[in-house]
Amino acid sequence: MEFFRRIGFGIARGLCLQGVALFCLAGWGLAAERFTVHENESGGVTVSLEGQPFMTYVIDQGNKPFLWPVIGPDGKEMTRSFPMKKVPGEAVDHIHHRGITFGHQRIAATDTWHERESWGPKAKDDRLAFIGSIRHDRYRKLAGGKTAVIDSLATMLSPTNKPVLTVEQRLTCVVQGEHRVIDIALDLVAAHGPATIEDFKDAGLSIRVPESIRVDAKQGGEIVNSLGDRNAAAWAKRAVWVDYHGPIDGQTYGIAFMSHPSTFRHPSPWHVRTYGLFTANPFGLKSLGLQEESAAITLDSGERVALRYRLLFHRGNEQEADIEGAFAVYADERLAEPGAANDSADR
């Protein structure tokens, strides 16, 4: 009987210690976060984190793919909802500012930044004549686990639906402590012949920030970059990161946009506005007032431009979230390329 009593005690003690260990792991944020990724009925992709919404990749609205909604820490929405959804009190300017997206006002006489509805019903024909699109073609990889991966191919189409460029994109989502991260690796490939990428202000990878954190909402929102420039002074500056933060439901949250050292024309110039537009634009050096000569480039057949950025969604301001430290980690990372066969996703 004594033997069985000791065995029972040992089992109970082991289970107790195991429970304590699991509690400690969870308490220190070491428990693995799990993503699920699936193609939805609209042809886009829904990403969930521990069974809760994280982001949706949308391909059936506007004239190019975009991410919306994107959910940050504590379940807060980290992009404006318009025009996908009308929210009382939310600004309704610039219909083409959809969530997180890439567009360019002029590549090979094609405008994918704007939409046909961007200027309203009285738009001039000369503007509409350039409107093209980015058509989603297929997914090369969808994977969940410790990370979420959406690897896709798309085609930039001219106003007459002729192929201009191939767009290779890899989105990688991960949780880093209290931060939620989306890494964007996007290549513009001259797969259909030479293509000229013009120097324009309205171009690049963009996020339209939530209503309450934009500076012009006058609720305490603020822009700050890695050089220390703030608000309007951060516009068109070249910086390794920019942070846009402010109040959401009474607490401060922010979006850190980081330029990886391997990206085209690092450090990126930032077309970041106090009204809520937040864009990494390495293309418009003259248009942004950074140099006198045009920065237009012509890609020969087969050449590409590689864009590498990180969006980090966080609690607090840039100091409380240690964005400088987070960038140092990002700068040292070896990034997965679009179409890469090997990655850290764990189904």
FENFENFEN-V67684 format. One record per helix or strand of 3 or more residues. SS is the DSSP state (helix for helix, strand for strand). FROM is the first residue (numbers start at 0). TO is the last residue. If there is no record, write none. Layout:
SS:FROM:TO, SS:FROM:TO
This chain:
helix:1:26, strand:34:38, strand:44:48, strand:51:57, strand:65:70, helix:72:74, strand:99:103, helix:124:127, strand:132:142, strand:147:156, strand:162:175, strand:178:188, strand:194:196, strand:202:207, helix:210:212, helix:214:216, strand:221:224, helix:230:233, strand:240:247, strand:250:258, strand:268:271, strand:276:279, strand:296:298, strand:303:314, helix:322:330
